[in-house]
Amino acid sequence: MPPRVSEILQTVQSELQATSPTPRVDAEALVMHVCRLDRGGLITHGHRGLTDDQQFRLEILLARRRQGEPIAYLTGVREFWSLEFVVSPATLIPRPETEVLVEKALVHIPRDAEWTIADLGTGCGAIALALAKERPRCDIIATDISPAALEVARSNAVKHSLTNVEFREGNWFEPLADAKPDLIVSNPPYVRANDPHLEQGDVRFEPGQALAAGPEGLDAIRHIALSAREHLNPAARLLFEHGWDQASAIARLLRQLNYRNIVCYPDLGGRDRVTACRL
């Protein structure tokens, strides 16, 4: 008799106990993915047996998870801003703290605005598409240097039927050409190159160029702040995510570049996470 969903959940959780900080959550995600169930289905179909194919695929995914590979890469999806995004090893995995960037950007964008907004280093498109959904009259330009990341982002735009986003390949501002955005947002690399966390947990499997940014972790932010001055419309704002301990250094940098109205917003854990400013 094949193992039932309820039984296999317990088995997977037990096998992940030693290697995952969230074995129950991981077990549920893997079983839901393999069995094509939602969370309610785990309960209502707990008596259902797994097919041989399902057991085989689950064993492969379980082995990969034991090696530390992120759940989002194993299932191919991650939720962000109440939308399900396709992700791949070519993109960062969207994280809850990045929703603060979307939230604070929306504060500055009137509901009926017809703005041009740039999302630099869009990855899977999470920020750009969340803004596109909330401000459908705005035109979003999403840039990324990675063709593979842009392919994922385009697939997410199609998945959510969001047509007010244009994806452009290139490094930071290069694809904007002469565009003068009314708002620029970015979740750039901001981890110090020698940070030991780069060798731990999920980030070991994420694209390094989207994580590390020089010895202070400020190389990308410095470049964006410098170049944005040539692209921002008068009185337009720049918002970006950064590390919890970088706010003071970033504020000093922005003041040196003649930015004003510099405000830092915390994430849900109370840590400095997003800085907004204007020329």
TIFI-489387 format. One record per residue: x negated, y negated, z negated of N, C-alpha, C in turn; residue in one letter. Coordinates in pm, whole numbers, padded with zeros to 5 digits, always signed. Layout:
XYZXYZXYZa/...
! end
This chain:
-00084+00119+00000+00000+00000+00000-00089-00125+00000m/-00068-00219+00094-00153-00338+00101-00135-00427-00022p/-00240-00500-00060-00228-00589-00176-00126-00699-00147p/-00053-00737-00252+00047-00842-00237-00017-00979-00258r/+00054-01081-00210+00004-01218-00221-00029-01253-00365v/+00058-01219-00458+00035-01252-00599-00089-01181-00653s/-00111-01059-00608-00228-00983-00655-00357-01039-00596e/-00353-01069-00466-00474-01117-00400-00514-01255-00453i/-00414-01335-00495-00445-01464-00556-00533-01447-00680l/-00493-01353-00763-00569-01328-00886-00709-01277-00854q/-00721-01192-00753-00850-01136-00715-00944-01244-00663t/-00893-01329-00573-00976-01435-00516-01018-01534-00624v/-00926-01569-00711-00959-01660-00820-01071-01602-00907q/-01062-01475-00937-01162-01411-01020-01299-01410-00951s/-01299-01386-00821-01426-01379-00748-01492-01515-00733e/-01413-01621-00741-01467-01756-00727-01503-01820-00861l/-01472-01751-00969-01489-01807-01102-01632-01853-01128q/-01728-01778-01078-01869-01807-01109-01929-01914-01019a/-01867-01941-00903-01930-02031-00806-01852-02157-00775t/-01724-02161-00811-01642-02278-00778-01595-02348-00904s/-01595-02483-00904-01543-02556-01019-01390-02553-01026p/-01326-02514-00915-01179-02510-00909-01134-02378-00847t/-01160-02267-00913-01131-02136-00852-00984-02113-00821p/-00893-02159-00908-00750-02137-00882-00703-02217-00760r/-00743-02344-00755-00705-02430-00642-00762-02373-00512v/-00887-02330-00516-00950-02274-00397-00879-02147-00352d/-00847-02061-00448-00779-01936-00416-00645-01963-00349a/-00571-02057-00403-00441-02090-00343-00457-02144-00202e/-00557-02233-00183-00578-02291-00050-00614-02185+00053a/-00700-02092+00016-00742-01989+00110-00628-01893+00142l/-00554-01851+00041-00443-01758+00064-00332-01826+00145v/-00303-01952+00114-00202-02024+00192-00244-02035+00338m/-00372-02063+00360-00422-02078+00497-00412-01946+00575h/-00461-01840+00514-00463-01711+00583-00322-01657+00606v/-00234-01674+00508-00098-01619+00516+00003-01718+00575c/-00045-01839+00607+00043-01943+00663+00164-01969+00572r/+00131-01995+00449+00233-02026+00349+00210-02166+00294l/+00317-02233+00249+00299-02355+00173+00295-02318+00025d/+00285-02419-00061+00269-02388-00204+00392-02317-00259r/+00509-02356-00214+00630-02287-00259+00632-02142-00214g/+00576-02118-00095+00574-01982-00043+00488-01886-00124g/+00389-01941-00195+00307-01856-00280+00393-01789-00388l/+00500-01859-00428+00589-01806-00531+00697-01719-00469i/+00763-01775-00367+00878-01703-00310+00836-01579-00230t/+00711-01578-00181+00664-01463-00104+00551-01390-00176h/+00547-01405-00307+00441-01340-00383+00441-01189-00372g/+00555-01131-00335+00566-00986-00324+00520-00935-00188h/+00499-01028-00093+00465-00988+00044+00324-00928+00048r/+00307-00824+00127+00177-00763+00144+00096-00831+00254g/-00035-00832+00242-00121-00889+00344-00149-00786+00453l/-00154-00830+00576-00191-00740+00686-00341-00715+00682t/-00385-00616+00758-00528-00589+00765-00604-00709+00818d/-00547-00776+00919-00613-00893+00977-00624-01005+00874d/-00518-01027+00796-00522-01130+00694-00626-01099+00587q/-00633-00974+00547-00733-00935+00448-00874-00956+00501q/-00896-00923+00629-01028-00937+00690-01069-01083+00695f/-00978-01171+00740-01010-01314+00751-01031-01376+00614r/-00953-01330+00515-00969-01382+00380-01104-01344+00322l/-01149-01223+00348-01280-01179+00298-01393-01263+00357e/-01381-01298+00486-01483-01381+00550-01485-01521+00487i/-01366-01579+00471-01358-01713+00412-01405-01713+00267l/-01373-01609+00195-01414-01599+00055-01565-01593+00043l/-01629-01517+00132-01775-01508+00131-01838-01644+00160a/-01780-01718+00253-01832-01851+00287-01812-01947+00170r/-01698-01937+00102-01673-02025-00012-01768-01993-00127r/-01800-01867-00145-01895-01831-00251-02033-01891-00224r/-02063-01918-00098-02189-01983-00062-02182-02134-00076q/-02064-02186-00114-02049-02328-00139-01986-02408-00028g/-01950-02343+00083-01891-02417+00195-01759-02479+00152e/-01736-02606+00186-01614-02675+00139-01485-02609+00188p/-01385-02610+00103-01254-02557+00138-01199-02625+00263i/-01219-02756+00275-01166-02830+00389-01224-02779+00521a/-01351-02738+00521-01409-02684+00644-01359-02541+00670y/-01329-02469+00565-01279-02331+00581-01137-02330+00636l/-01055-02423+00588-00916-02428+00635-00899-02522+00754t/-00997-02612+00773-00992-02704+00886-00906-02826+00865g/-00855-02847+00744-00767-02962+00719-00793-03020+00580v/-00756-03147+00563-00760-03213+00433-00654-03323+00433r/-00580-03336+00324-00477-03439+00314-00540-03571+00271e/-00491-03679+00334-00536-03814+00301-00422-03909+00332f/-00388-03994+00237-00281-04092+00256-00151-04021+00300w/-00124-03906+00240-00004-03825+00268+00002-03777+00412s/-00111-03775+00480-00121-03721+00615-00221-03606+00614l/-00195-03503+00693-00288-03393+00703-00384-03417+00818e/-00514-03419+00788-00615-03447+00889-00695-03321+00921f/-00717-03300+01050-00813-03199+01093-00952-03250+01059v/-01037-03163+01004-01176-03198+00975-01266-03088+01028v/-01392-03121+01045-01490-03023+01091-01625-03062+01032s/-01726-02975+01045-01859-03013+00995-01919-03134+01063p/-01855-03184+01170-01901-03307+01235-01852-03431+01163a/-01761-03414+01066-01702-03529+00997-01715-03513+00847t/-01718-03626+00778-01704-03622+00633-01565-03572+00597l/-01552-03518+00479-01422-03477+00427-01360-03596+00355i/-01242-03642+00398-01179-03757+00330-01158-03730+00182p/-01187-03831+00102-01177-03816-00044-01076-03915-00101r/-01018-03882-00216-00916-03969-00275-00963-04112-00298p/-01091-04130-00337-01137-04266-00366-01134-04356-00243e/-01142-04297-00125-01138-04378-00002-00999-04435+00021t/-00898-04378-00042-00764-04436-00030-00758-04577-00091e/-00851-04607-00184-00858-04742-00239-00892-04842-00129v/-00978-04803-00037-01014-04890+00075-00892-04919+00161l/-00814-04817+00190-00692-04836+00268-00594-04925+00192v/-00575-04895+00065-00481-04972-00018-00517-05120-00022e/-00644-05152-00043-00685-05292-00054-00683-05361+00082k/-00712-05288+00188-00700-05346+00322-00556-05385+00351a/-00463-05300+00313-00321-05328+00339-00272-05451+00263l/-00331-05478+00148-00293-05597+00072-00317-05723+00156v/-00421-05720+00238-00459-05838+00316-00393-05844+00453h/-00327-05737+00495-00266-05733+00628-00114-05751+00614i/-00058-05862+00659+00088-05878+00652+00159-05764+00724p/+00278-05730+00676+00351-05616+00731+00383-05632+00879r/+00404-05756+00922+00438-05778+01062+00319-05829+01143d/+00198-05813+01089+00078-05864+01155+00054-05795+01289a/+00000-05870+01383-00042-05815+01511-00193-05839+01525e/-00265-05785+01431-00408-05808+01420-00487-05704+01500w/-00613-05738+01524-00711-05641+01568-00796-05603+01447t/-00802-05475+01419-00874-05425+01302-00978-05325+01349i/-01100-05335+01296-01207-05242+01331-01238-05151+01214a/-01247-05021+01242-01292-04922+01143-01424-04867+01193d/-01532-04898+01123-01666-04862+01167-01710-04730+01104l/-01753-04635+01188-01791-04504+01140-01668-04425+01099g/-01575-04409+01191-01442-04359+01157-01437-04213+01117t/-01535-04132+01159-01532-03990+01122-01410-03921+01179g/-01333-03858+01093-01211-03788+01138-01096-03884+01165c/-01118-04013+01143-01015-04113+01172-00921-04142+01058g/-00951-04094+00939-00857-04105+00827-00819-04250+00796a/-00918-04338+00784-00890-04477+00749-00815-04546+00862i/-00865-04533+00983-00803-04599+01098-00659-04555+01117a/-00633-04427+01104-00499-04376+01130-00404-04408+01015l/-00455-04412+00892-00370-04454+00780-00326-04599+00800a/-00420-04685+00843-00384-04824+00869-00290-04835+00989l/-00314-04754+01090-00227-04757+01209-00085-04717+01175a/-00071-04622+01084+00063-04579+01042+00134-04689+00965k/+00063-04754+00874+00124-04854+00787+00145-04989+00857e/+00064-05018+00957+00074-05146+01029+00082-05117+01180r/+00197-05069+01226+00210-05023+01365+00194-05132+01470p/+00204-05259+01432+00187-05367+01529+00041-05406+01548r/-00045-05355+01463-00187-05386+01472-00256-05293+01572c/-00361-05345+01634-00446-05264+01721-00572-05228+01643d/-00599-05100+01633-00715-05052+01556-00821-05005+01654i/-00943-05054+01636-01058-05004+01711-01142-04921+01615i/-01156-04793+01644-01231-04703+01556-01359-04660+01626a/-01473-04688+01565-01601-04655+01628-01673-04545+01552t/-01754-04470+01627-01841-04370+01564-01951-04335+01662d/-02068-04307+01608-02182-04272+01692-02176-04126+01736i/-02092-04046+01671-02085-03902+01697-01971-03868+01792s/-02000-03816+01911-01893-03774+02002-01807-03663+01941p/-01869-03574+01864-01793-03465+01803-01694-03518+01700a/-01736-03618+01622-01645-03678+01525-01529-03747+01594a/-01558-03819+01702-01452-03889+01775-01352-03791+01836l/-01400-03675+01877-01308-03573+01930-01210-03529+01823e/-01260-03511+01701-01172-03475+01589-01074-03588+01561v/-01125-03713+01559-01040-03828+01529-00929-03841+01633a/-00962-03824+01759-00859-03833+01865-00753-03726+01847r/-00795-03607+01807-00697-03499+01786-00603-03534+01671s/-00654-03603+01570-00569-03644+01459-00470-03753+01500n/-00514-03842+01589-00422-03944+01639-00307-03880+01717a/-00340-03782+01799-00236-03709+01874-00145-03634+01779v/-00204-03570+01681-00127-03491+01584-00021-03574+01515k/-00054-03699+01485+00038-03786+01411+00108-03888+01501h/+00092-03871+01633+00161-03957+01731+00134-04105+01707s/+00009-04137+01675-00031-04275+01651-00106-04325+01774l/-00046-04422+01843-00100-04467+01972-00165-04604+01965t/-00163-04667+01848-00221-04802+01837-00365-04799+01786n/-00435-04689+01817-00576-04676+01780-00656-04645+01907v/-00765-04717+01925-00857-04692+02036-00989-04646+01978e/-01038-04533+02027-01163-04476+01975-01276-04509+02072f/-01386-04562+02017-01500-04602+02100-01628-04544+02042r/-01710-04487+02129-01835-04426+02086-01947-04527+02082e/-02026-04523+01976-02142-04611+01965-02175-04640+01820g/-02287-04707+01800-02337-04733+01666-02278-04862+01608n/-02202-04849+01503-02145-04961+01430-02074-05061+01521w/-02131-05179+01541-02061-05286+01614-02078-05278+01765f/-02173-05198+01812-02202-05195+01955-02077-05172+02042e/-01987-05080+02004-01870-05056+02089-01766-05168+02085p/-01779-05263+01992-01680-05371+01984-01696-05474+02095l/-01817-05480+02155-01844-05578+02260-01811-05717+02209a/-01718-05786+02275-01685-05923+02236-01562-05932+02147d/-01513-05818+02100-01393-05819+02016-01419-05898+01887a/-01319-05972+01843-01328-06049+01719-01219-06001+01624k/-01245-05896+01546-01142-05841+01458-01097-05939+01351p/-00972-05925+01312-00918-06002+01200-00952-05936+01067d/-00995-05810+01073-01033-05736+00953-01128-05625+00996l/-01232-05604+00918-01325-05493+00942-01329-05407+00817i/-01312-05277+00834-01322-05183+00723-01425-05077+00757v/-01485-05018+00655-01582-04912+00679-01606-04832+00552s/-01625-04702+00572-01677-04616+00467-01812-04565+00517n/-01916-04648+00505-02046-04615+00563-02125-04520+00474p/-02237-04468+00524-02328-04394+00435-02378-04485+00324p/-02378-04435+00202-02429-04520+00093-02501-04440-00016y/-02538-04318+00014-02610-04235-00083-02760-04257-00065v/-02833-04267-00176-02978-04281-00168-03038-04155-00106r/-03138-04176-00021-03195-04064+00055-03251-03955-00034a/-03299-03989-00155-03356-03889-00246-03259-03847-00356n/-03133-03878-00339-03033-03844-00441-03019-03692-00450d/-03037-03633-00568-03027-03487-00581-02889-03433-00549p/-02786-03517-00555-02651-03470-00524-02637-03427-00378h/-02728-03472-00292-02723-03430-00152-02751-03281-00136l/-02809-03221-00239-02839-03078-00235-02743-02997-00321e/-02631-03059-00358-02536-02992-00446-02395-02997-00387q/-02316-02895-00421-02174-02898-00390-02143-02909-00242g/-02025-02967-00214-01975-02975-00077-02065-03055+00016d/-02130-03160-00037-02205-03249+00052-02321-03179+00123v/-02364-03064+00073-02470-02989+00141-02430-02953+00284r/-02299-02942+00307-02248-02897+00436-02197-03011+00522f/-02193-03133+00467-02141-03246+00542-02253-03314+00622e/-02218-03388+00728-02321-03447+00814-02407-03548+00740p/-02537-03523+00737-02628-03607+00661-02628-03752+00704g/-02613-03777+00835-02616-03915+00884-02497-03996+00835q/-02393-03927+00788-02275-03997+00736-02282-04015+00585a/-02391-03968+00523-02403-03974+00377-02517-04064+00330l/-02638-04036+00376-02757-04103+00323-02789-04229+00403a/-02838-04332+00333-02868-04461+00396-02988-04527+00331a/-03104-04466+00345-03226-04528+00296-03252-04509+00148g/-03363-04560+00099-03404-04536-00040-03309-04593-00144p/-03237-04700-00111-03142-04760-00204-02997-04724-00171e/-02978-04658-00060-02843-04626-00014-02771-04746+00045g/-02845-04853+00074-02783-04977+00119-02811-05013+00264l/-02886-04928+00336-02926-04965+00472-02806-04992+00562d/-02707-04903+00560-02591-04919+00649-02507-05039+00607a/-02487-05055+00477-02407-05168+00427-02476-05300+00462i/-02608-05304+00448-02682-05426+00482-02666-05459+00631r/-02676-05358+00715-02660-05379+00859-02519-05429+00892h/-02419-05368+00831-02280-05409+00857-02257-05553+00813i/-02304-05586+00694-02284-05722+00642-02354-05826+00729a/-02474-05794+00777-02547-05885+00864-02475-05904+00998l/-02438-05793+01061-02380-05798+01195-02237-05847+01196s/-02164-05825+01088-02022-05863+01085-02004-06012+01105a/-02103-06090+01066-02091-06235+01077-02073-06280+01221r/-02122-06200+01315-02110-06235+01457-01977-06188+01516e/-01904-06105+01444-01784-06044+01500-01655-06087+01432h/-01663-06124+01305-01541-06157+01232-01479-06286+01283l/-01348-06286+01295-01277-06410+01319-01295-06503+01199n/-01283-06634+01218-01289-06725+01102-01186-06684+00996p/-01231-06679+00872-01147-06643+00757-01110-06496+00753a/-01163-06416+00847-01135-06272+00843-01213-06205+00730a/-01167-06088+00690-01227-06019+00576-01303-05893+00619r/-01401-05860+00538-01478-05737+00551-01458-05657+00423l/-01420-05529+00437-01404-05441+00322-01479-05312+00348l/-01549-05263+00248-01618-05135+00265-01629-05061+00133f/-01640-04931+00145-01660-04844+00029-01809-04837-00002e/-01842-04810-00130-01982-04798-00170-01992-04714-00297h/-02113-04691-00341-02136-04614-00462-02097-04690-00587g/-02065-04616-00692-02014-04676-00816-02116-04769-00882w/-02245-04749-00855-02348-04830-00921-02412-04932-00827d/-02348-04960-00714-02409-05050-00615-02342-05188-00608q/-02237-05209-00685-02158-05332-00670-02240-05458-00692a/-02325-05462-00795-02402-05583-00825-02500-05614-00714s/-02572-05513-00667-02669-05534-00559-02598-05580-00432a/-02482-05523-00404-02406-05561-00284-02355-05704-00296i/-02307-05743-00413-02260-05880-00433-02372-05980-00410a/-02492-05948-00458-02607-06037-00436-02638-06049-00288r/-02637-05936-00219-02663-05936-00075-02560-06021-00001l/-02435-06005-00035-02328-06079+00034-02339-06229+00009l/-02375-06267-00114-02391-06410-00143-02507-06469-00062r/-02615-06390-00048-02729-06437+00031-02691-06456+00177q/-02592-06382+00224-02548-06392+00363-02429-06488+00379l/-02404-06565+00274-02300-06669+00277-02157-06615+00284n/-02137-06495+00230-02000-06447+00213-01941-06508+00086y/-01809-06521+00086-01740-06578-00029-01623-06487-00068r/-01556-06526-00175-01441-06449-00225-01476-06300-00237n/-01591-06274-00298-01640-06137-00314-01569-06073-00433i/-01497-05964-00406-01420-05895-00510-01450-05746-00501v/-01474-05685-00616-01497-05541-00621-01380-05472-00689c/-01330-05364-00626-01215-05291-00678-01258-05153-00727y/-01203-05107-00840-01237-04974-00891-01153-04864-00827p/-01205-04742-00834-01126-04627-00791-01040-04579-00908d/-00973-04467-00890-00881-04419-00994-00955-04381-01121l/-01085-04354-01109-01164-04322-01227-01222-04443-01296g/-01188-04564-01246-01237-04686-01306-01377-04726-01262g/-01432-04658-01160-01567-04687-01113-01561-04782-00993r/-01655-04878-00989-01662-04971-00876-01672-04891-00745d/-01585-04925-00649-01579-04839-00530-01565-04915-00399r/-01491-05027-00397-01465-05099-00273-01492-05248-00295v/-01566-05308-00205-01591-05452-00210-01526-05519-00091t/-01458-05632-00118-01398-05714-00013-01463-05850-00016a/-01478-05913+00100-01536-06046+00107-01493-06113+00237c/-01523-06242+00247-01495-06315+00371-01602-06419+00391r/-01616-06465+00514-01717-06567+00543-01671-06702+00489l/
! end
